[in-house]
């Protein structure tokens, strides 16, 4: 199972869908979907509504393994079911799509121009549960806002340290040190980031593999060396606040970089759409992101 999934992610044509909005970003995701905050009165009701939204996306005929290689889930989504199967099993068994899990607990306050991840105290237990739920890999996000060498080093050190814990648990980590697309120092941030990532990749053992999720670089093909690195399964790009069209255009210019978009995938979906309108809208987004990824 893991071997098949590894081959699909490494060599498959397509992109990875990010369906992992968490507690902090869920109200925003629901609002964009046409569900206002007065539609729920507590967290459980909110997560039920967002699971309904994700279920509608995942079960849509447009959400298909021909174009989508993997999907990143939030913890609650992993523990919820679709048509009687746990979400990851539904993705793998019914859709042929590889399941990933977001494992970070959000961002710490900014320091040295970056936001590290908050501590993940229950990570071992979460990874054990992820294995039981047949998850292939994980995702965790930090943010870089300024070209501060010390800050960027701290971000990459933390990502790889936790990444090795994830590898030891038998999963493939997606390491995501996002560079803020609005940073006035974006180019300098990306140069520092690439150097730090390469340093860590070169130090990995031959049986330690990672994925990378990065902001689309300003300098075209800046990350080609990372894409070609023997320890890297795949490099995927986040949309980072770009519109779908802009993200796709920038992605197309970078050889070997594929999408892992969240907002760009679902931005035109609405709870009040008929099934045919919803499926058509999703199909258009999937097709455009797929084209940009290949």
C-alpha positions in Angstrom: 0.0 0.0 0.0 2.7 2.5 1.1 4.9 1.5 -1.9 2.1 2.0 -4.4 1.3 5.4 -2.9 5.0 6.3 -2.9 5.2 5.6 -6.6 2.1 7.5 -7.4 3.2 10.6 -5.5 6.8 10.5 -6.9 5.9 9.8 -10.5 2.2 10.5 -11.0 0.7 13.3 -13.1 -1.5 15.6 -11.2 -1.6 17.7 -8.0 -2.3 17.4 -4.3 -5.5 18.9 -3.0 -5.2 20.7 0.4 -8.4 20.2 2.4 -6.8 20.8 5.8 -8.2 24.1 7.0 -8.0 23.9 10.8 -9.8 25.5 13.8 -8.4 29.0 13.1 -9.1 29.0 9.3 -12.3 27.0 9.2 -14.8 29.9 9.8 -13.1 31.7 6.9 -13.3 28.6 4.7 -17.0 28.1 5.6 -17.8 31.8 4.9 -16.2 31.6 1.5 -18.4 28.5 0.9 -21.5 30.6 1.8 -21.9 29.3 5.4 -22.1 32.2 7.8 -21.0 32.0 11.5 -24.7 32.1 12.6 -25.2 28.7 11.0 -23.3 27.0 13.9 -23.2 27.7 17.6 -20.1 25.6 18.7 -17.0 24.0 17.4 -18.6 20.6 16.9 -21.3 22.1 14.7 -18.7 24.0 12.8 -16.6 20.9 12.1 -19.7 19.0 11.1 -20.4 21.7 8.5 -16.8 21.8 7.2 -16.8 17.9 7.0 -20.0 18.2 4.9 -18.2 20.6 2.6 -15.2 18.3 2.3 -17.4 15.3 1.8 -19.2 17.1 -1.1 -15.8 17.9 -2.7 -14.3 14.4 -2.2 -17.4 12.5 -3.4 -17.8 14.8 -6.5 -17.0 13.0 -9.8 -14.7 15.9 -10.5 -12.5 14.9 -7.6 -10.8 12.1 -9.4 -7.4 10.3 -9.3 -6.8 11.0 -13.0 -5.9 14.5 -12.0 -5.5 14.5 -8.2 -2.6 12.4 -6.7 -3.2 13.1 -3.0 -5.3 15.1 -0.5 -4.2 16.7 2.8 -6.7 16.2 5.6 -7.3 17.9 8.9 -7.3 15.7 12.1 -11.1 15.8 12.5 -11.5 14.9 8.9 -9.2 11.9 9.3 -11.4 10.7 12.3 -14.7 11.3 10.4 -16.3 9.0 7.8 -17.5 9.3 4.3 -20.1 6.7 3.2 -19.3 4.5 6.1 -15.5 4.6 5.6 -12.9 6.6 7.4 -12.0 9.5 5.1 -8.5 8.2 4.3 -9.8 4.8 3.4 -12.5 6.4 1.2 -9.9 8.4 -0.6 -7.6 5.4 -1.1 -10.1 2.7 -1.8 -12.9 4.5 -3.6 -11.0 7.3 -5.3 -7.5 6.0 -5.6 -6.1 9.2 -4.0 -3.3 9.2 -1.5 -4.2 10.6 2.0 -2.0 13.0 4.0 -2.6 14.6 7.4 -1.9 18.1 8.7 -0.1 17.6 12.0 1.0 21.1 13.2 -0.9 23.0 15.9 -0.6 26.4 14.2 2.0 29.1 14.3 3.9 30.7 17.2 4.3 34.5 17.4 6.7 36.1 15.0 10.3 36.3 16.0 13.4 37.0 13.9 11.2 37.6 10.9 9.6 34.1 11.0 6.8 32.2 12.7 7.9 28.8 13.9 5.4 26.0 14.6 3.9 25.8 18.0 5.0 22.7 20.0 3.2 19.4 18.9 3.1 17.6 22.3 1.0 14.6 21.3 2.7 14.0 17.9 3.7 10.4 18.6 0.1 9.5 19.5 -1.2 11.3 16.5 1.3 9.5 14.2 0.2 6.2 15.7 -3.4 7.1 14.9 -2.5 8.2 11.4 -0.9 4.8 10.7 -4.1 3.1 12.0 -6.1 5.3 9.7 -3.9 4.4 6.7 -2.4 7.9 6.2 0.6 8.0 3.8 2.2 11.3 4.9 1.9 14.4 6.9 2.1 18.2 6.5 3.3 21.0 8.8 3.6 24.7 8.1 5.9 27.5 9.2 6.0 31.0 7.8 8.9 33.2 6.7 8.3 37.0 6.4 11.8 38.5 6.4 15.3 37.5 5.1 16.6 36.9 8.6 19.3 34.2 8.4 18.9 33.1 12.0 15.1 33.0 11.7 15.1 31.0 8.5 17.6 28.5 9.9 15.4 28.0 12.9 12.4 27.3 10.7 14.2 24.7 8.6 15.9 23.1 11.6 12.5 22.7 13.4 10.8 21.3 10.2 13.5 18.7 9.6 13.8 17.7 13.3 10.1 16.9 13.4 10.3 15.5 9.9 12.7 12.9 11.1 10.3 11.9 13.9 7.6 11.5 11.3 9.9 9.4 9.0 10.7 7.2 12.0 7.0 6.5 12.4 6.8 5.2 8.8 5.2 8.3 7.2 6.5 10.8 4.6 6.6 14.4 5.9 5.6 17.3 3.7 7.9 20.1 5.0 6.3 23.4 4.5 8.3 26.6 5.2 6.0 29.1 3.5 7.6 32.3 2.3 5.0 35.1 2.6 4.2 36.2 -1.0 3.7 39.8 0.2 7.2 40.0 1.8 9.3 42.9 0.4 12.3 40.5 0.8 10.7 37.5 -0.9 13.6 36.8 -3.3 16.3 37.0 -0.5 14.1 34.8 1.7 13.9 32.2 -1.0 17.6 32.1 -1.6 18.4 31.7 2.1 15.6 29.0 2.4 16.9 27.0 -0.5 20.4 26.9 0.9 19.2 25.8 4.3 16.9 23.1 2.9 19.8 21.7 0.7 22.0 21.5 3.8 19.4 19.4 5.6 18.6 17.2 2.5 22.3 16.4 2.0 22.5 15.2 5.6 19.6 12.7 5.4 20.3 9.0 5.2 19.5 7.1 2.0 16.2 5.7 3.6 15.0 9.1 4.8 12.7 10.8 2.2 10.7 14.0 2.5 8.4 16.1 0.4 8.6 19.9 0.3 5.7 22.4 0.0 6.9 25.8 -0.9 5.6 29.2 -2.1 6.0 29.6 -5.9 9.4 31.2 -6.2 9.9 34.7 -7.8 13.0 33.4 -9.7 11.7 30.8 -12.1 13.0 27.3 -11.5 14.9 28.4 -8.4 13.9 25.1 -6.7 14.9 22.8 -9.6 17.8 21.5 -7.5 15.4 20.6 -4.7 13.0 18.9 -7.1 15.9 16.7 -8.5 17.4 15.9 -5.1 17.4 12.1 -4.4 15.9 12.5 -0.9 12.9 14.5 -2.2 9.8 12.6 -3.2 8.1 15.6 -4.7 8.0 19.4 -4.4 4.6 20.9 -4.3 3.6 24.6 -4.4 1.1 26.4 -2.2 -1.1 29.1 -3.7 -0.2 31.5 -0.8 -3.0 34.0 -1.5 -2.6 34.2 -5.3 -5.8 33.9 -7.3 -6.2 30.5 -9.1 -5.3 32.1 -12.5 -2.2 33.8 -11.1 -1.1 30.8 -9.1 -1.5 28.5 -12.2 0.4 31.0 -14.4 3.3 31.1 -12.0 3.3 27.4 -11.5 3.4 26.6 -15.2 6.7 28.5 -15.5 8.4 26.2 -13.0 9.5 22.8 -14.4 8.6 19.8 -12.2 6.8 21.9 -9.5 3.2 20.7 -9.0 0.3 22.3 -7.1 -1.0 21.7 -3.6 -3.7 24.4 -3.6 -6.4 25.0 -1.0 -8.2 28.3 -1.6 -7.5 28.2 -5.3 -9.2 24.8 -5.5 -12.4 25.7 -3.7 -12.7 29.5 -4.0 -15.7 29.4 -6.4 -17.7 26.6 -4.7 -20.9 27.5 -2.8 -23.1 25.5 -0.4 -26.2 26.7 -2.4 -25.0 25.4 -5.8 -26.9 22.6 -7.3 -24.9 19.3 -7.6 -24.3 19.9 -11.3 -23.2 23.5 -10.8 -21.0 22.5 -7.9 -19.4 19.6 -9.9 -18.9 21.7 -13.0 -17.2 24.5 -10.9 -15.0 22.0 -9.2 -14.1 20.3 -12.5 -13.0 23.7 -14.0 -10.7 24.3 -11.0 -9.3 20.8 -11.0 -8.7 20.9 -14.8 -6.9 24.3 -14.6 -4.7 23.3 -11.6 -3.9 19.9 -13.3 -2.9 21.6 -16.6 -0.6 24.0 -14.6 0.9 21.1 -12.7 1.9 19.0 -15.8 
